[in-house]
Amino acid sequence: MKSINPWNGEVIFEHRADSDSIVNNKIIKAEVAFSKWRKLSFEKRAEKLEALAQKLEAQKAELAILMTREMGKPIKQAEAEIEKCAWVCRYYAKNAAAFLSDEIIQTDAQKSFVRHNPLGVLLGIMPWNFPFWQFFRFAAPSVMAGNTVLLKHASSVMQCAKAIEKLFLEADFPEGVAQSLIIPSSAVQSVIENPVVKAVSLTGSEFAGAKVASQAGAKIKKTLLELGGSNAFIVFEDADIEMAAEKAVWARYQNTGQSCIAGKRFLVQEQVYEAFKTSFIEKLEKLKFGNPEETDTKIGPMASVKLAEELEKQLQESVKKGAQLTLGGNRNGAKFEPTILEKIKPGMPAFDEELFGPVAAFSKFSTEEEAVKLSNESNFGLGVSICTNDKSRIKRLIDQMDEGAVFFNELVKSDPRLPFGGIKNSGYGRELSKAGIVEFVNQKTVYIA
C-alpha cells in the first residue's frame, strides 16, 4: 500500500500491511479495552474526548498538511476539517450523557425504562475524501457510548489512519480504545466475521456498502451505511440568484467535488437559467485551481489518477449522449479542470451516476412538479438543496423530496447537531446528533413489576 501525492505523483510512503496475527492481536486488545472502558463514567470519558479535541487543535497544521499531501485537499479546507473533528468531539463530550440517559416509559410496571448499553468492539470502514472527519463523526459518539473502535481506512491515506491512532494515545485514551488496522480491502471480511466485532459502519461506494452489508448480514451484525449521492441543487425563479450561485459553486467544488453530499445536478428554472449560469461561471472563475499546499487554492487535484480517469470517462460518455461541454473538461494526471456540462438528462452518466469530482451538471425545468420529478429520478437519496423565497413552496416540498436531508437556501452539509444519512442507494442509518450515538448501543428494555 502506497501514499501518493496526487499533485506531483510522488510516492510519500509505503506501508506494510498488518499480518493476520497483528490484526487478531488488535481485535483482542480492543475487546480487553472495552471491558474496562465501558465501566468509566460519562464524565471520565468526556475528559478524554476533550483532551482529544485539544490535541487536534494543537496539531492542526501538521495534520492538515498530511491530509493535503496524501489526498490533495486544499490546505485551508484540510485545516477546517481538523477543526470540525474537534467540534464533534466536544459535542458528544457535552451531550452523550443526556442522549443516553434512561428513558422512562409509563406502563403497568412499578418502573419501566430503556437503558442504553454499549455494544462492544465496532469496525469503521472509512474513505479517503475526508480522512479525519469521516472517522471522528463515527468514533466520537461510539467511544462516548462506551464502545471501542477499529479503523480500516482507505489504503491511500494510511498515514492519516496512523495519525488518528496516535492522537487517541496522546490524549491518554487507554490502549485498544481506538486502533487502526493497516489492511487491504481483501482482508476486511475476516475482521467482520470475527465474533468480537459487534457492528460495522461504512462510508463509501454503493459497491462497497452492498458487499460489507452482505458479509455482516451473514453473521447477523448491524451495519450503518453512508454511501454515494447525486444531490440535486434546485433553483427556482423567485430565488436570490447571486446567493444561489455562490452557494452552488461551493456546493459543487468544495473538496474538489469529492464529497457524497456535494451538489451535483443543478436544476434551474428556465426563466432564470441564463442569469444563474452566468453568475455561477463568474464565481467559479474566481476560485484558484492549483497546488493544494498554497493557502489561496480552493480547488486542487483529485485524490488519484485512477479517480480522475473514471470521471473523465463519465464526462465523455455524457457528451456522447448529448450533454454539452460548456467549460473545462481537461485532465492532466490527477489534475481535473473545473468543468460544467449542460443539457443533462436521464440516461446520461452525469444524471444517473455520481460524478465524484469537479464537474457540475446543468439542466432546465419549467414547473415545480418537473423539478421534483427530476430531483427524485435518482437511485440516490442523500440530500437536496432548494433555493426559493416562496414560503408556501418550502412547506410543500419538504414532504415531496426523496432524501435524507432537505436544505433550503443553503448547500447540504453535515453538522454534529443534526442527523446525517440517506435513503435508497445512499444507504441507511444515521450519524451525528442523538441519532448517531444510539445507532451503536443496545436499547435495553427494563421492566420492574
N, C-alpha and C positions, 0 to 999 in steps of 0.2 A: 504494500500500500504506500502511495506517494502523496505528499503535499506539493502541489504545483501552483506557482504564482500565475494566475491567468492573464495578468497584464503583460508579462515578459516571457512566459513559458518556462521559467527556471524551476528546477526541482529544489524545493526548500528543505525537504526532509523525507527520509524513507523510514517507514515504520515496520517493525517485525510484529506479526500477529501473535496474540496470546495463544499458547498451546492449550490443548484440552484440559490439561491438569491445572494450568493457571486459571482458566475460566472457572473450573469447578471449585477451586480454592476461593475465588472471589465470590461465588454464589454462597458457599458455606459461610464465608466471613459476613456476607450480608444477612444471612439467617441468624447468626450469632448476635450481630449488632442489633437486629430487630428485637430480639428477646429482651434486651436492656433498654433500647431507645423508646419502645412503646410505653415503658413504665415512667418515663420522665414526664413531669407536668408540662402543660402548655406554656407556662411561664418560662421554664428552663429551655424548652425547645425554641421559644421566641427569642431568647437571649442569643442563642446560636445563630438564628436566622438574621437577627440584627447585625451580629458580628460579620456575617457573610455579606450583607449589604454594604457594610463599611469597607470590606476587603475589595469588593467590586469597584466601589468608587475610588479607592486609593490606587487601584491598578488599572484604572480606565484606559489610560493612554497606551500601556503595553498590551492590554487585552484587545483593544481596538485595532492596533497595527497588526497583531497576529491574525485577526479576522480578515482584515483587508488583504494581507498577503496570501492567505490561504484560499479565499473565495472571491476577492475582488470588490468587496463592499466599499463604497466611498467612505473615507476615514471619518468624516463628521457623522455620517449615518451609523457607523460602527460604534462611535462613542455614545451616541444616543441609545443604541441597543443595550450597551452595558448599563447606562443609567436606568433604562426600563427594567432590567433584571433586578437592580437594587430596589426599585419601586415594588415589584411583585413580591420580593422577599419581605419587605416591611408591611405590605398589605396583609399578607397571611400571618405574619407575626402578631399583628394587631387584632385580626378578626377571626382567626381559627377557633379560638376557644368558644366564642359566641356562635359561630356557624355549627359547631359540633356539640353544643350543649344538649342535654337531654330534652327531647321534645315530648312534653306532657300531653297525653291524649285522654279525654274523659270517656270511660267505658263503665261496665258493671263492676270492674275490679276496684279493690281498695286503692290501688295505684297502678297506672299503666303508662308506659312511655317508650320512646325509641332511644336507644343508646347507640352511639357511633364508635365502633372499634376499628382500628387499622386492619388491613388485610394481610400485610406481611411484606415480602420482597416483590417489588414491581420492576418491570422491564420497560424502559423508554427507548423507542427506536426513532431517532431524530434525523432530519435532513440537514443539508449544508447551507440553505439560504439565509437562515437566522441562527447561526451556530450556537449562540448563547441563549437567546430569548426562548427558542422553541423548547429547550431543555428546562430552563428555570420556570417557565409557566406550568410545566408538569411537575417539577421537583419541589418547588416551594410549598404548594398545598399538600403534596404527598408526604413529605417529611414532617410537616407540621401536624398532620393527622396521626403520625406515629409509624408510618411505613419507612422502609429503606428502599433505595433505588439503584438500579443498574442502568448505565447508559451505553447503548450501542449507537454510536454516531456514524454519520456518513464517512466513508473511507477517505474522502478528500479533505476532511477537516479534523483529523485525529490530533493535531496539536491543540486545537481548541478543546477537544474532549479531555486531553490530559490536563490542560489548564483548569478546567472545571473541577476535576477531582482534587487537584492541588488546592484550589480555593476553599473547598469544604474542610480540608485538613488544616489549612492555615486559620480558618475560623473556629478551630477547636471542636469540630464535629468528631464524634468517635469514629475510628476506623471501621469501614464497612457500611456506613450510613449512605454514602454516595460514592460509587465506583464506576470507572469507565472500562468497558470491555473493548479491547483492541482486536476486533474480529471482522472478517468479511461477511457479506450478507449470507453466504452459503452456510455459515456456522450459527445463524440465528435460530433455526428450528430446534436444535438440540437444547438451547437455552430456554426457549418457550416450553418445551416438553419437560424440562426439569421440574419435579414436583415442588421444589422450594419456591419457584416463581409462581405467584398467585394471579397476576394480571399483566396486561400489556397495553401500553399507549403508543400509538404510531402516528407520526406526522410524515406524510409522503405522498406518493403517487397512488392512483387507483389500483394499479397492478400490485404494488407492494402491500397495500391495505387488504386487498382480497386474499392474497397469499397468507399474510400473517393472521388474518381473521379465521381462515380455514384451519390453520395449524393450531391456533389457540382453541378454536371451537371443538376440535377433535379431542382436546383434553379438558373440555368444559371450563375454560378460563375466560374471564371477562376481557373485552378489548374496548378501547376507545380509539376511534379513527378520525383524524383530521386530514382530509385528502385534498384533492385539487379543487379549483374553482375557475369559472369563466364569467366572473361578475359583470353584469350589465351596469352601465353608468348612464342613466336616463336624464335627458334634458328637455323640459317642456318649454313651450313658447313664453310662458309667464315668468321663467326663472331669471335671476340676475346672471346674465351671460358672462360677464367678466369674472364673477365669483365662481361660476360653474366651471369655466375654462381653467382657472387657477387650480381648483380642487382636482379637476380631471387630469391635468398634466402630472400632478404629484401622485395621484392615484395610480397612474399607469407606469411612471418611470422611477418611482422610489425603488431603491434596491435594484436598479437596472431592470425593473419589470419582473423580477424573480420573486414573486410573492403570490401565495394562493389567493389572497384577498384583494389583489390589485384589480382596478378597473380594467377590463379587457375589451368588452364590446360596448362601444359608445353609440347609444341610440338617441338620436337628436330629432326633435320635431322639425318638420320640413320648413316651417316659417322662419326658424332661427338657425337652420343648419349652417349656412354660409358664414353668418356672423360668429357662431361658435367655433367653427373650424379655423377661421382667420385668427381669432383670439387665442385658440389652442396652439396654433403654429407659432405665433408671436412669442408666447410664453415659453414654449418648448425651446425655441432657438436661443433663449437667454440662459438656458441651463448648460453648464460646461460639461462636455463629454470628453473624458481623458483619464489621466493617471489617477487611480483612486487614492493614492497617498497624498495628493495635493488637496489642501483644505477647501479650495473653492470648487472642486469637482463634485458634480451632482449625479452624473451617470458614468459608471465605469464599465469595465469589461464584463461579459458574462462569466460564470464561475468556471467554465471549461470550454475547450474547443468542441468537444462532443455535443454539449448542450447547444452551443451556437449553431452547429451544423444541423441539429434536429429542428431548431427554429427556422433556419433558412429553408429547409425542405417544406415545412408547413406554409411558409410565405410563398414560395414558388408554386406550390400546388394550389393555393388560394388564387393566385394571379391567373393560373391556367384555367381556373373555373370561373373567371370573370371579375375578380376583385381588381381594383385599380390601385397601383402603387403611386402614391402621391408624394411621399418624402422618404429619403433614406433607402434602406434595403441592402446596403453593402456590408460585407463581413470580411474581417481580416483576422484569422485565428479566432480567439475568443472575443475580439472586439466587434460588436454589432451596432451599427449606427441606429440611433433613434429613428423609428420608422412609423409611417402612417399608411394604412390601407383604407380604401373607400369601397363602397358598393358591396359590402359583405352581406351574405345571406346564408340561410341554412343549406347544408350540403358542402360548404367550404370548411377546411380546417380552421380558418380564422373565426368561424362562427361555432362550429361543433366541438372543437377541441380546445384545450387550454394552451394558450401561447405564453410560455414561461420565459419571457424576455421582453426587450424594449420595442414591441410592436403594438400600436394602437389600431383597432379595427372599427371603422365608422360605418353607420347605416342610418338611413332616414326612416321616420314613421310619420303617419298623418294624424292618427287618433289615439286617445288614451287606451282604448281597447287593443289597438295594434301594438302599442308599446308593451303592455302587459304580456301579450301573446309572445312577442319576440324575446322578452326577458325570460319568460318561463320555458321557452322552447329550448331547453338545455338539459343535459344529463346531470349538470351540477346544480348545487343549491346552497352555496356558502354565504353570499351576501349580495346586496344590490344597493346602489346609490341612486337617489332620485332628487333632482333639482327642480323645485317648484315653489311658488309662493301662494298657491291655492290651498287654503286650509281644509276645504271640503275634499279636495283631491287626496290630500295626505291621509285623511280619515278613511277614504275609500280604498286606497291602495295597500294599507297595512296588511289587510287580510287576503289580498289578491296575489301577493308575491310569494312564490315558492322558494323561500330562502331561510337560512338560519338567522339572518340579520337584515334589517332594512334601515338604511341611514338616509335621512332627508337633509339635503343641502350640506352634505359632508361626505368625504370618502369613507369607505368601510375600513375600520381599524380595530385592533384589539386593545382592550382596556381591562386591567385587573378587576375592576368593579362590575364588569358586565360579562354575562355568559358568552362563550365563544364556541362556535361549531356550526356544522351544516347538516343538510339533508340530502337525499338522493345519492349520487355518486361522490358527493363531497364528504361522506362519512356519517358518523353518529357519535352521540355522547357530547358532553360539553366540558370545556376547560374554563378556568378563571371564575371569579365571583364565588358565591356559595356553591353553585352547581359544580364547579371544578373540584372542590375538596370532598364533596360527598360521592363523587364517582368511584373513588377507591377506598371506601370504608364499608364495613358490614353494618347495615342499618338494622340493628337487632331489636326486635320487639320484646318488651319485658312486661309481664302481667303478674301482678301480686294480688291474690284473692283475699 
